[in-house]
Amino acid sequence: MLHSIADMYAAMPEVANTVTVRGFSFSGQGTNAGIAFTTFKDWSERTRSAQDIANAANGQLFMMKDAQAFSLSPPPIPGFGATGGFAFRLQDRGGLGQQALDAAAAQLMQEASASGVIVGMRKEGLPPAAQVYVSIDREKANAFGVAFGDISATISQFLGSAYVNDFPNGGRMQRVMLQAREESRMQAEDILKLTVRNANGGMVPFSSFATVQWEVGPSQVVGYNGYPAVRLSGQAAPGYSSGTAMAKMQELAAGLPQGFGYEWTGQSLEEIQSGDTSTLLFGMSIVFIFLLLSGLYESWQIPLSVMLVVPLGILGCVIALMVRDMPNDVYFKVGLIAIIGLSAKNAILIVEFAKDLRAEGEKLIDAAVHAAKLRFRPILMTSLAFTLGVVPLAIATGPSAASQNAIGTGVIGGMIAATILSVFFVPVFFVFVLSVFSKLTRRDPNVDPQVAKMKRAEEEARLHAEKEANKA
């Protein structure tokens, strides 16, 4: 079977080499297990991505009748699992038994595959296999004077192996191992030919108190956090994020019969634990920018009018990703954080001039409108230069194209929205915020507080000078 799989990969023009290993796989070890490692040619020599090649390989592997085989990608973060995708553990918390657990796992896999959100659903581990069941009649064994511990030790030593001692041979110490000859442990009935020493020192054959039979049973006993479990894996379908796929798995698992639970592990667990920090990150970014602007302008009013434009940029990001049908992933969040600063930058260009014009004596509304007209060309030039600079990210192809497309698309959408809307809304926000603060402090909104303070100081200086002149 491994030869057939190796030949299948060798026929793909994108594959450089394939190495196969017998008796081992990420699902377990055994004579019915195997694994193949495939390396691809350089991107300049192929047209399909690694995931596209894996999907094409799965289309052929799933058609194999003599094996359960599938193609997987390595994990994005080394050390968090053996493969990419999510890691789900279905647990039997009600003691319903292995058959009920397998039935629940089959139901969950079927529903997940039919949802359209999840692809590549699979059960990790080796499938049930033929086993030799040795039945010991303890009453007969006791009648022959044979202890159960001796029976177990004999089977372990002759079918497996046991260390006896070391002996010198030609100047080297060599190990003595006890094990039955290969031809004496080829058949299940060979177990009945073994003999075990009884309490009187005699040798009793296994056939006197034991029988053997073939049956099908689980190759592995899987548990997770103290409960019998089934290891399930899968990945998000194209166009969906890992968070959406994991939420769908939780929704489907909630519909299973009572007594079943689930837990996440590996990278999926880390993603859930760190997922709630994105809101905190956005909040800290906004607060940090607000505090910087407050220190720059020595005011709480102007930074607030600047930060009100940030939702406009975020709206553009969301619309751009919806148009391109891209997922809300970590790369999109990186673009959102960038847009927070870029949107504030456009607003600062208008607010800075409006503040100066107001300080020169212009009324509040006139200063805001005048500043928007003066700064329209610089805003358009800087925004257009930055937007065109990230276009290569939005249309990138090849390795890491998905992450570049997500960042570029979000930033372009946010910049277009922030540029077009900020020219109209920033003056409105500036007038609104300063008008509200003026009403709260009972000041004239058309007079800058610093200008009023300077005029009061000049008036006090004039009065003081007149007073001194009268005294003279």
LUMKENU-726166 format. One record per residue: residue in three letters; x, y, z of N, C-alpha, C, O in turn. Coordinates in pm, whole numbers, plus 50000, padded with zeros to 5 digits. Layout:
AlaXYZXYZXYZXYZ
...
//
This chain:
Met500824988050000500005000050000500875012750000500565022449931
Leu501945012450078502835023950079503475026249943503705037649903
His503765015349872504315016849737503305023749645503685032049562
Ser502025020349659501005026549575500885041449606500735049649515
Ile500965044749735500875058949773502105066549724501985077849675
Ala503275060549737504485067149688504425069249537504855079749487
Asp503905059449464503775060949318502775072049284502955079349186
Met501705073149365500705083449340501325097449354501085106149271
Tyr502105099349459502755112349479503825114849372503995126149325
Ala504535104349334505585106149234505015110549100505695117049021
Ala503745107049074503125111048949502695125648947502365130948841
Met502695132249063502335146349068503535154849027504625152849080
Pro503365164048937504515171848888505095181148995506245185448983
Glu504325184349099504815193549201505665186749308506335193649386
Val505645173449314506315166149421507775163749384508085159449273
Ala508655166649480510095164449459510515150649508511135143149433
Asn510185147349633510585134449691509505129649786508725137549840
Thr509465116449807508555110249902509295099449978509915090649918
Val509235100150110509865090250197508765083150276507945089650340
Thr508745069850271507745061950341508365054450459509525050350453
Val507595052850564508035045850685506955035550721505785039050734
Arg507355023250737506425012650773506385010650924507385012350994
Gly505205007050973505055003551114504885015351206504775013451328
Phe504855027551153504725039451237503835049551167503875050951045
Ser503045056751246502265067951196501935076951314502145073151430
Phe501415088851286500995097851392499805092251469499505096851580
Ser499115082451412497975076551479498365065051571497585061251658
Gly499555059451554500005048351638500995039751564501355042451450
Gln501435029251631502415020151574501795006251557500905002351631
Gly502294999051459501804985651433502114981351291502534989451208
Thr501914968551265502194963451131501234968851026501524968350907
Asn500074974051071499094979450976499144994750969498185001050925
Ala500255000751013500395015351012501555019250922502505011550904
Gly501495031050867502555036250783502395051150765501335056750792
Ile503445057550720503425072050702504345075550586505325068650560
Ala504025086250518504825091150406505055106050422504125113550451
Phe506295110350404506655124450409506965129050266507805123250197
Thr506265139550224506375144350087506925158550086506425167150158
Thr507915160950007508455174449989508135179249849508125171449754
Phe507865192249837507475198049710508635205349644509625208749709
Lys508495207549518509455215649445509305230349482508325234249545
Asp510265238349444510205252649471508965258649406508475253849304
Trp508475269449469507235275449420507355279949274506365279749201
Ser508545283749232508705288149094508515276748994508355279148875
Glu508525264249044508395252748955507025246148964506805235848902
Arg506125252049040504785246049051503745257149054504045268849080
Thr502505253149027501405262849018500385261249130499555270049150
Arg500425250049203499445247649308500085249349446501275246749464
Ser499275253749542499755255149679499815241449746499315231549693
Ala500425241049864500535228449938499165222949974498935210849967
Gln498235231850014496905227250051496155222049930495415212249941
Asp496315228249814495665223349692496195209449655495425200749612
Ile497505207349671498075194249641497545183849740497235172549701
Ala497455187649868496935178349969495475174749940495085163149955
Asn494675184549898493275181649866493165172449745492325163449742
Ala494025174649645494015165849528494435151749566493885141949515
Ala495425150549656495855137249700494755130349779494565118249764
Asn494035137749861492945131549938491855126149847491245115949878
Gly491625132849736490625127649643490965113749593490055105849566
Gln492255110549580492665097049538492795087549657492485075749646
Leu493255092749771493445084149887492125079049942492035067549988
Phe491085087449938489795083249992489155072249909488235065449955
Met489625070449785489065060049699489705046449722489235036349668
Met490775045949802491425033149830490545024649921490105029250026
Lys490305012249882489435003349957490184995250062489574990350157
Asp491474993750046492234985050137492904992450251493614986450331
Ala492685005550261493345013150366492575026050392491825030850307
Gln492775031350511492285044650545493475054150540494345053850627
Ala493515062550438494665071350417494175085450389493125087350328
Phe494935095250435494615109150410495895117250414496885113450477
Ser495855128550344497005137450333496805149350427495735155350429
Leu497835152750503497755163250604498885173250585499955169850533
Ser498645185450629499675195750628500295196750767499625193750866
Pro501555200950777502175202450909501505213650988500865222350928
Pro501635213751120500995224151201501615237751174502805238651146
Pro500815248551182501385261951159502445265551262503415272551231
Ile502255260751387503215263451494503835250251535503135241751589
Pro505125248151511505765235451549505625232851699505805241751781
Gly505295220351731505135216551871503705216151917503425209952020
Phe502775222451845501365222251880500655212351789500015216351691
Gly500755199551822500135189251743501045184251632502095189951604
Ala500605173251571501395167251464500965172151327501745171351232
Thr499745177351316499235181751187498495194851206498255199151319
Gly498115201051095497325213251100495875210151129495485198551140
Gly495055220751142493645219051174493415219051324494325221951403
Phe492175215751363491835215751505491945201751564491885191851493
Ala492115201251697492225188651771491085188051872491055195851967
Phe490145178651852488915177451930488905164052001489235153851941
Arg488535164052128488465151752207487025149752256486535157152341
Leu486365139552200485015135952242485115126152358485775115752346
Gln484475129252471484635121552594483335114652634482245120052616
Asp483485102752688482355095352745482335098152895482965091052973
Arg481605108452933481555112553073480445105653152480395106753274
Gly479575098653082478485091853150478665076853162477745069953208
Gly479825071553123480055057153131479135049153040478645038553079
Leu478895054052919477965047552827478605036152749477885028252687
Gly479915034952750480575023852683481225027852553480935038352495
Gln482125018952506482895021852386482025022252261482245030452173
Gln481035013352253480185013152134479385026052121479265031652012
Ala478835030852233478095043452230479015055152195478615064352125
Leu480245054652245481205065252215481555065252066481645075852004
Asp481775053452010482075052551866480905057251782481095063851680
Ala479675053851825478495058151751478345073351757477985079651657
Ala478605079351873478515093851885479585100651800479335111051738
Ala480785094751796481845100351714481485099651566481725109151491
Ala480905088251523480495086951382479405097051348479435102951239
Gln478455099151439477405108951415477975123051405477585130751318
Leu478905126351495479505139551494480315141951367480265152751310
Met481065131851322481855133251200480955134951078481255142850989
Gln479875127651075478945128650961478305142550955478225148550849
Glu477855147551070477225160651073478235171751042477905181450974
Ala479455170251090480475180451061480825180750913480975191450856
Ser480955169150850481275168650707480155174250622480395179850515
Ala478905172750670477765177650593477475192450618476635198250549
Ser478135198550715477855212550749478385222250645477855233350631
Gly479415218350570480025227250473481055236750532481765243550459
Val481135237250666482095245850733483385238450762484445244650772
Ile483315225250774484455217050815484725206750706483805200950650
Val485995204650678486425194450583487505186050648488105189950748
Gly487745174550588488825165850636488585159950773489545157350846
Met487325157650810487045151550941487595137250943487375129550850
Arg488295133951049488905120751061489065117151207489105125851295
Lys489165104351231489395099251366490865095351378491355087051303
Glu491555101451472492955098151494493055084851567492225081551651
Gly494085077351535494285064351598494095053051499493545054851391
Leu494565041451539494455029651454493045023851463492435024251569
Pro492535018451354491205012551356491204999251431492274993751456
Pro490034993951467489974980651532490634970151445490544970451322
Ala491304960651511492044950451438491844936851505491314935951616
Ala492264926451433492154912851486493084911151607494214915951606
Gln492594904351711493354902151832493204887651878492194881151851
Val494204882951947494154869452006493714870852151494364877752231
Tyr492624864252185492104864652321492434851352390492004840652348
Val493204852452497493604840652575492704839852697492714848752782
Ser491924829152705491004827152818491644817352917491924805852882
Ile491854821753040492474813653145491394808553239490644816353298
Asp491324795253253490414789153352491154788853486491994780253509
Arg490824798153572491574799753697491374787753789492284784153864
Glu490204781653784489984769953871490894758353830491474751753916
Lys491024755953699491934745453654493394749053686494174740553728
Ala493744761853665495114765853694495444764053842496544759853876
Asn494494767153930494724765154073494834750254106495594746354194
Ala494054742054035494124727554059495484721954021495964712454082
Phe496104727853920497454723553879498544730453961499724727453945
Gly498154739654049499134746654131499874757654058501014760854093
Val499244763553958499874774053878499304787653920498084789553922
Ala500164796853953499744810353992499484818853867500144817253764
Phe498504827853880498154836153765499314845353727499514848053608
Gly500084850253824501234858753794502284851453711502914857553625
Asp502484838453736503444830653658502954828853514503744828853420
Ile501634827353498501074826053363501334838753282501774838053167
Ser501064850153343501284863053275502764865153244503104869853135
Ala503634861653338505074863553315505584854453204506444858553126
Thr505064842353194505494833053090505124838152951505924837752858
Ile503874842952938503434848352808504284860552771504694861952656
Ser504544869252868505314881252843506754877952801507304884352711
Gln507354868052866508754864852838508934857752704509844861052628
Phe508064848052675508264839952555507754846952428508364845652322
Leu506654854352437506134861352319506794874952302507024879452190
Gly507094881452413507844893952407509314891052425509954885152338
Ser509854895252538511234892152571511464895852717510674903152776
Ala512544890752773512904893752912514424894052924515114885752866
Tyr514924903553000516364904853023516784895153134516154894653240
Val517864887453109518334877653208519564883053279519514885753400
Asn520664884753207521894890153266522864893653154522514893053036
Asp524074897353191525144900153096526274890053116526464884953226
Phe527014887053009528144877953023529284882852935529054888752830
Pro530534880452978531684884952898531904875552780531844863352792
Asn532174881652664532414873852544533414881452457533084891652397
Gly534654876152452535684882352370536044896352415536344905052333
Gly536014898552545536344911752597535204921552597535404933252629
Arg534024917252560532864926152559531744919852640531594907652643
Met530954928152705529794923452780528594922952686528244932852621
Gln527984911252679526824909452594525614905752679525724899352784
Arg524464909852631523224908252706522544895052670522534891052554
Val521984888452772521224876152754519744879552760519264884452862
Met519004876952651517574879452643516834866252627517274857352553
Leu515704865052696514884852952691513684855552601512944865152620
Gln513514846752501512384848052409512234835052332513234828452303
Ala511004831252300510764819052222511274821152079511294832352029
Arg511674810452014512134811351876511004816251786509824814551816
Glu511394822451675510414828651587509374818751537508184821851532
Glu509834806751499508884796951447507964791351554506964784751524
Ser508304793951681507484788851792506464799151842505764796551939
Arg506384810551778505414820851818504774827551696504524839551696
Met504524819451593503924824551471502414823251470501724831351409
Gln501874813051538500434810351538499864812451677500564811251778
Ala498574815451680497924817251810497964804351892498064804752014
Glu497874792851822497884780151894499234776951958499334768052042
Asp500274784351917501584782151978501594786052125502434781352202
Ile500654794552166500574798352307500244786152392500724784852505
Leu499404777252339498984765552416500134755452434500054746652519
Lys501204756952354502334747852366503334752352474504234744852510
Leu503174764552524504054769352629503784761752759502674756852781
Thr504794760952843504654754452973505044764153083505894772853064
Val504414762553199504674771253313504924762553435504294752153452
Arg505834766853520506194759153639505144761153747504724772453774
Asn504704749753809503714750553917504404751254052505624752254062
Ala503594750654157504134752054293505024740354332505884741954418
Asn504844728654272505644716754305506904715754221507664706254238
Gly507134725254129508314724954043508094717853912509014717053831
Gly506884712653888506594705953762506234715953653505934727553681
Met506274711353529505954719753414504564716053364504304704353333
Val503674726053354502284723853314502054731053181502314743053173
Pro501574724153077501304730752949500084739952959499144737353035
Phe500114750552880498994760052878497694753552831496614757652871
Ser497814743452747496614736852695495794730352805494634726852782
Ser496364728552923495644722153033494634731553098493674726853160
Phe494824744853085493924754053156493574766553073492924775553126
Ala493994767252947493754779252867493224775552729493454764552678
Thr492524784952669492054783852531492314797252461492404807552527
Val492454797052329492694809252252491654810452142491164800452090
Gln491324822752107490394825451998490674839251939491194848152007
Trp490304840751813490494853551745489234862151761488114857051760
Glu489444875151776488334884551782488814898351736490014900751727
Val487874907051708488184920751665488004930051784486974929751852
Gly488994938251809488954947351922489724960151894490424961051793
Pro489604969851982490314982651960491824980851967492344973552051
Ser492514987651877493974987051877494584995951984495724993752026
Gln493835005952028494325015352127493235018252229492045018052196
Val493625020752349492715025252454493015040052477494055043552533
Val492095048652434492315063052436491535069152552490355066352570
Gly492195077452627491555084952734492045099252733493145102152686
Tyr491235108352787491635122252795491055128252922489845128752941
Asn491955132753009491565138753137490665129553219489705133953282
Gly490995116653218490295107153303489055100953244488395093053311
Tyr488695104253120487495098653057487885091052930488815095052861
Pro487175080252898487365073952767487045084152658486065091452667
Ala487875084552555487745095152456488025089952316488615079352297
Val487605097852220487905095652078488565108352027488065119352049
Arg489695106851960490435118251909489965121351767490105113151676
Leu489405133351749488895137751619489675149951573490075158351653
Ser489885150751443490595162051383489895166151255489165158351194
Gly490125178351216489555183851093490105197751071491005202251142
Gln489585204450972490035218050943488895225850880487915220150832
Ala489055238850880488025247550825487985246450673489025245250608
Ala486785246950619486625246750474487125260050416487185269950488
Pro487465260350287487895272950224486845283850243485665281550220
Gly487295295650283486385306750309485945307950452485235317550486
Tyr486335298550538485955298950680487225299150765488245293350728
Ser487155305950879488285306550970488265294651065487255287651075
Ser489385292451133489445281451230488485283751345487915274151398
Gly488285296351384487335299251491485915295551454485165290451538
Thr485535297951329484185294051282484035278951282482985273851323
Ala485055271651238484995257051238484905251551379484145242151404
Met485655257151472485605252351610484255255451674483735247351751
Ala483695267151644482355270451696481305260751641480375257051712
Lys481465256651515480525247051457480635233451524479625226851548
Met481865229251556482055216551627481395216951765480785207151807
Gln481525227951834480885229151964479365228751952478685222852035
Glu478855235051848477405234951827476905220751799475875216651852
Leu477635213351716477225199651684477385190451805476545181651828
Ala478445192351882478655183952000477575186052104477235176852178
Ala477015198252110475935200952206474675193052173473835190952260
Gly474535188552048473365180752009473505165752029472575158351997
Leu474615161152081474805146852108473995142552229473615151052310
Pro473725129552244472975124952361473655128752492474865131252495
Gln472885129052598473425132752729474445122252775474255110252756
Gly475495127052835476555118252883477855119852808478885114452849
Phe477815127352697479025129752619479475144252637478655153452642
Gly480775145952647481365159252657482525160352561482815151152486
Tyr483175171652564484295173752473485285183452536484955191052627
Glu486505182952485487545192352523488435194852401488505186552310
Trp489095206452401490055209752296491465207652348491695208152469
Thr492385205452258493775203452298494695209352193494255213052084
Gly495975210152226496965215052131496755229452092496425237852176
Gln496945232451965496825246051916495405251251929495195263151949
Ser494405242451918493015246751931492745252152071492075262352086
Leu493265245452173493095250152309493775263752328493215272652392
Glu494975265252273495675277952284494905289052212494865300352259
Glu494295285752100493535295752026492325300452104492005312352105
Ile491645291052172490475294852252490885303252371490245313252402
Gln491965299252438492395306552556492875320652523492725329752604
Ser493455322252405493965335452367492995343152279493265354652244
Gly491865337152243490925343852152490285356152213490025365852142
Asp490025355952344489365367252408490295379252423489825390052460
Thr491555377752397492495388952414492435398752298492985409752308
Ser491785395052186491735404252072490955416852108491355427852070
Thr489845415352180489075427052221489905435952312489885448252299
Leu490625429852405491505437552494492595444652414492955455952445
Leu493115437952310494165443952229493645456152154494315466452149
Phe492435455152096491865466552027491615478052124491925489652095
Gly491075474752240490795485152338492065492252384492085504452397
Met493115484452408494375490552451494985499252341495575509652369
Ser494825494952214495355502952103494655516552097495305526852079
Ile493335516352111492575528952105492935537952223493135549952206
Val493015532052343493345540052462494755545852450494985557352486
Phe495685537852399497065542452386497165554352290497835564252320
Ile496485553352175496495564352079495815576652138496275587852119
Phe494715574452210493995585652271494865593052372494875605352376
Leu495605585552454496465591752554497625599352488498015610052535
Leu498165593852379499225600952309498725614252251499405624452261
Leu497535613952192496975626252137496635636252247496785648252229
Ser496195631052360495885639952472497125647052521497085658952553
Gly498235639752527499485646152566499995655852462500635665852495
Leu499715652952334500185661552227499435674952226500045685552212
Tyr498105674252240497295686252231496975692252368496395703052376
Glu497355685152475497065689752610495575692552626495165702652683
Ser494795683352575493335684952578492695671252564493265662152504
Trp491475669852622490695657552606489695658752491489195648552442
Gln489405670852450488345672952351488825669252210488155661652139
Ile489965674552170490465672352034490765657552008490375652551902
Pro491445650252099491645635852074490355627952060490285618351984
Leu489325632052134488045625052123487445626951984486905617551926
Ser487525639151931487005641451796487805633851691487265630051588
Val489095631651718489925623951625489555609151630489455602751525
Met489355603551749489105589251764487725585151714487495573351688
Leu486815594651700485475591251651485485586751505484515580851457
Val486585589451433486655585551293487125571051278487015565451169
Val487645564951385488165551251376487095541251332487395532751248
Pro485855541751386484845532151338484595532651188484205522651129
Leu484815544351125484625545150980485655536650906485335529850809
Gly486905537050954487925528650893487665513850915487865505750825
Ile487205510351035486885496251064485745491450976485745480150929
Leu484765500150954483645496550865484145493450725483665484050662
Gly485095501250676485655498450544486385485150539486305478050439
Cys487105481850647487795468750653486795457350642486995447950564
Val485735458150720484755447250723484085445650586483925434450538
Ile483705456650525483045455950395483985449950290483555441950208
Ala485255453850292486215448650195486375433650207486425426550106
Leu486455428550330486595414050348485325406750310485385395550258
Met484165412750334482905406450294482795405750143482285395950089
Val483265416050075483205416049928484075404949870483685398349774
Arg485265402849929486165392449880485915378849946486625369249918
Asp484915378050033484545365450098485745359250170486085347550149
Met486385367150254487555362750328487185361150476486295368050524
Pro487865352050548487505349550688488025360250782488955367650751
Asn487405360850898487835369951004488905362751086488625356851190
Asp490135363351037491225356151102492185365951168491925377951176
Val493305360651215494255368851289494885379551199495245390251246
Tyr495025376551070495615386350979494675398150956495125409450941
Phe493395395450954492415406250944492495415251067492365427451056
Lys492705409251184492825417251307494075425951306494075437051358
Val495155420751245496355429051231496055441251145496485452351177
Gly495325439251037494925450550952494055460451025494155472551003
Leu493165455451113492315464551191493135473651281492865485651291
Ile494145467951345494985475951433495725486751353495885498051399
Ala496175483151233496835493151148495875504251109496265515951103
Ile494625500751081493645510651039493315520251152492985531851127
Ile493395515751276493135524751389494075536851384493645548251400
Gly495365534151361496325545051352496195553151225496325565451227
Leu495925546351112495835553550984494595562350978494645573350922
Ser493495557751035492285566151039492505578351125492095589451090
Ala493155576351238493455587751326494385597651258494285609651281
Lys495295592551174496235601451104495495611051012495815622951010
Asn494515606350937493745615050849492975625550928492905637150889
Ala492415621251039491665630751121492565641251182492175652851194
Ile493765637351219494705646851280495055657951181495195669551221
Leu495195654651052495535664650952494485675750945494825687250921
Ile493225672250966492155682250962492035689451096491945701751100
Val492045681851205491855687651337492975697251373492745707451437
Glu494195693851332495345702451362495145716451303495395726451370
Phe494705717051178494495730051114493265736951171493265749151188
Ala492205729351200491005735351258491305741751393490785752351425
Lys492145735351470492545740751600493305753751582493065763351655
Asp494235754151486495025766351465494155777551410494295789051452
Leu493245774451318492365784751263491435790351370491145802251371
Arg490985781751458490125786451567490905795451662490385805151716
Ala492185791851682493025800251768493295813851705493575823451776
Glu493215814651571493425827451503492185836251504492225847651458
Gly491065830851557489875839051571488695834751488487635840751499
Glu488825824551404487695819951324486675812851412487025807151515
Lys485425813251370484395806151443484575791051429485285786251341
Leu483915783651520484135769151527483795762251395484595754551343
Ile482595764851343482175758051219483025762651102483425754551019
Asp483305775651094484115780850983485525774850987486095771750882
Ala486075773351106487425767751118487445753151073488395748851007
Ala486405745551109486365731351070486235729850920486935721650859
Val485345737450859485145736450713486385741350639486805735150540
His486975752150686488175757550622489325747450629490055745650531
Ala489495740950744490575730950760490355719050667491325714050609
Ala489105714450652488835703150563489195706750419489705698250346
Lys488915719150377489265723250241490775724250223491305720350119
Leu491455729550324492895731250312493635717950309494625716450237
Arg493175708350385493905695750400493375684650310493855673350319
Phe492415687550223491845677050138492915671050047493015658850035
Arg493725679649982494735674549890495825666549963496165655649918
Pro496395671550074497385663250145496835650050193497515639750186
Ile495585650050243494975637350287494845627850170495165615950183
Leu494385632950057494195624349940495535618949890495615607249852
Met496565627049891497865622749841498485612049932498945601749884
Thr498495614650062499105604950154498315591850159498905581050163
Ser496995592850158496165580750163496295572650035496355560350038
Leu496345579749921496485572749793497835565849784497935554749733
Ala498885572449833500215566349829500255553649915500805543449874
Phe499675554450035499695542650122498815531550065499195519850069
Thr497645535150013496735524949959497385517649842497305505349834
Leu498015525049751498685518649639499875510249686500255500549619
Gly500455513849799501585506249851501205492449901502045483349900
Val499965490749945499535477649996498745469649892498295458649921
Val498565475249772497885467649667498605454449636497925444349617
Pro499965454149631500625441149608500275430649713500245418749681
Leu499995434849836499575425149936498195419449903497975407449915
Ala497295428049861495925423649834495825414249715494925405849710
Ile496745415349619496675406949499497805396849493498065391049388
Ala498485394749606499645385849608499235371549578498125367349610
Thr500135364149518499965349849492501225342549537502275348649557
Gly501095329549553502265321749592502305319049740501265319849807
Pro503485315949794503595312749937503145324450024503435336049995
Ser502425321250131501905330950228500955340950164500775351850218
Ala500345337550052499455346949984498205349650066497685360850065
Ala497705339550138496455341350213496605352050321495735360550337
Ser497725351650395497925361650499498115375550439497605385350493
Gln498855376450328499075389350264497765394950208497495406950219
Asn496945386350148495655390850094494755396250204494095406450186
Ala494735389350320493865393750430494295407450482493445416150502
Ile495595409350504496065422250554495855433250450495355443950482
Gly496255430550324496135440650220494695444650193494395456450177
Thr493795434850187492385437950160491785446350271491095456150244
Gly492045442550396491495450050507492015464250512491245473650536
Val493315466050490493905479450496493395488150382493105499950402
Ile493275482550262492775490450148491335494850173490995506550154
Gly490495485550217489115489150245488995499650354488205509050343
Gly489805498050460489765507850568490275521450525489715531650565
Met491335521850444491885534550399490925541850305490785554050314
Ile490275534550217489315541050125488165547150205487785558550181
Ala487625539550300486515544650381486965556450467486275566550475
Ala488135554950531488605565650618488935578250540488725589350590
Thr489445576850418489805588550338488575596050288488485608250300
Ile487635588650234486445594950177485545600750286485075612050275
Leu485315592950391484365597150493484955607150591484235615550646
Ser486285606350613486865615350713486755629950671486595638750756
Val486845632650540486745646450493485405652550530485315664550556
Phe484365644350534483025649450565482695648250713482015656950769
Phe483165637550777482735635150914483655641251020483195644751129
Val484945642450991485845648051092485455662251131485425665351250
Pro485145671251036484675684551078483415683751164483255691451260
Val482515674551130481285673051209481625668551351481095673851448
Phe482515658451362482905653751495483605664851574483375666351694
Phe484445672551506485175683351573484205693751629484325697751745
Val483245697951549482275707951593481395702251704481095709151802
Phe480965689651688480065683551787480735682251924480155686152025
Val481955676851926482635674652054482925687852124482665689252244
Leu483455697552050483795710252114482555717852156482595725152255
Ser481435716452084480185722952124479655716952253479205724152342
Val479715703752263479235697152385480085701252505479545704352611
Phe481405701152489482275705152600482065719852636482145723452754
Ser481795728252537481565742452566480285744452645480215753052733
Lys479265736452613478015737552690478205732652833477665738452927
Leu478985722052848479215716852983480005726753068479785727853188
Thr480935733953004481765743553079481225757853070481805767153125
Arg480065759452998479415772552985480355782952924480505794052974
Arg480985778852814481865787952741481325789952601480495782152553
Asp481795800352535481415803152397482145793352305483375793352304
Pro481425784952228482105775052143482925781452031483805774951975
Asn482645794051998483365800651890484655807351936485375813351856
Val484955806452066486155812552119487055801752175486635793952260
Asp488265801152128489215791252177489595794552320489915806152348
Pro489575785052412489915787852553491295793952569491485802852652
Gln492265789252491493615794952502493645809452455494335817852513
Val492885812352347492805826152300492145835052405492595846152432
Ala491065829952463490385837552568491305839952687491295850652747
Lys492085829852720493015831152831494075841652801494435849652888
Met494575841752677495585851652638494985865752640495645875252683
Lys493725867152593493095880252594492885885252737493065897052766
Arg492485876052826492315880052965493655884453025493715894153101
Ala494715877152989496035880953040496455894652987497025902753060
Glu496165897152858496505910152800495695921352865496205932252891
Glu494405918352890493565928452953494035931453094494065943053135
Glu494395921153169494905923153303496215931053301496435939553386
Ala497075928153204498335935653192498075950253159498755959153210
Arg497085952753073496765966653036496225974353156496615985753181
Leu495305967753231494755974253349495815977153453495815987553517
His496745967353469497825969053565498725980653524499195988253609
Ala498975981953393499815992953345499146006453367499806016053406
Glu497836007153341497086019653365497096023353513497206035053548
Lys496966013153599496976015553743498326021153788498376030253870
Glu499396015753736500706020553773500946034753720501616043053783
Ala500376037153602500546050653545499786061053628500286072053648
Asn498606057753676497836066853758498536069953890498486081153940
Lys499196059553947499936061654072501106071354050501436079354138
Ala501716070553931502866079053904502386093553884503196102553860
//
